């Protein structure tokens, strides 16, 4: 939480679904590796400060 509250202009925090959603806030974006060329499945939450959301580059099947 120290990093979340740090006086830094741009921050990206990657975290699996879990406690941050209830202790801090909901994520700005939820991504899967398959959105970026990997067939792996791992739901990952991103909390972004002054950064754009990621855009999928190479969507592959599950």
C-alpha positions as CSV (number, residue, x, y, z in Angstrom):
1,X,0.0,0.0,0.0
2,X,3.0,2.3,0.5
3,X,3.6,2.2,-3.3
4,X,-0.1,2.8,-4.1
5,X,0.0,5.9,-2.0
6,X,3.5,7.1,-3.0
7,X,3.8,10.5,-4.7
8,X,4.8,9.0,-8.0
9,X,3.3,10.3,-11.3
10,X,2.8,7.0,-13.0
11,X,2.2,3.7,-11.3
12,X,1.2,0.2,-12.6
13,X,0.5,-2.5,-10.1
14,X,0.0,-6.1,-11.3
15,X,-1.7,-8.4,-8.8
16,X,-3.7,-11.6,-9.1
17,X,-7.4,-11.4,-8.1
18,X,-7.4,-11.1,-4.3
19,X,-7.3,-8.9,-1.3
20,X,-6.4,-5.6,-3.0
21,X,-9.9,-5.5,-4.5
22,X,-11.5,-5.4,-1.1
23,X,-8.7,-3.5,0.8
24,X,-7.9,-0.9,-1.8
25,X,-10.2,-0.6,-4.9
26,X,-11.3,-2.6,-7.9
27,X,-8.7,-3.0,-10.7
28,X,-8.7,-0.7,-13.7
29,X,-8.2,-3.6,-16.0
30,X,-8.3,-7.4,-15.8
31,X,-6.1,-9.2,-18.4
32,X,-5.2,-12.8,-19.4
33,X,-1.9,-13.9,-21.0
34,X,-4.0,-15.2,-24.0
35,X,-4.6,-11.6,-24.9
36,X,-0.9,-11.2,-25.6
37,X,0.1,-14.4,-27.4
38,X,0.3,-17.0,-24.6
39,X,-2.1,-19.8,-24.2
40,X,-1.7,-19.8,-20.4
41,X,-4.6,-18.7,-18.2
42,X,-3.8,-16.5,-15.2
43,X,-6.3,-13.7,-14.4
44,X,-4.3,-10.7,-13.5
45,X,-5.5,-7.3,-12.2
46,X,-3.9,-4.0,-13.1
47,X,-4.3,-0.9,-11.0
48,X,-3.1,2.1,-13.1
49,X,-2.3,5.6,-12.2
50,X,-1.9,8.0,-15.1
51,X,-1.3,5.2,-17.6
52,X,-3.5,3.8,-20.4
53,X,-5.0,0.4,-20.3
54,X,-3.2,-2.3,-22.2
55,X,-4.5,-3.2,-25.6
56,X,-4.5,-6.9,-26.6
57,X,-1.9,-7.5,-29.3
58,X,-2.2,-11.2,-30.2
59,X,-5.3,-13.0,-28.9
60,X,-5.0,-16.8,-28.9
61,X,-7.4,-19.6,-27.9
62,X,-7.9,-20.9,-24.4
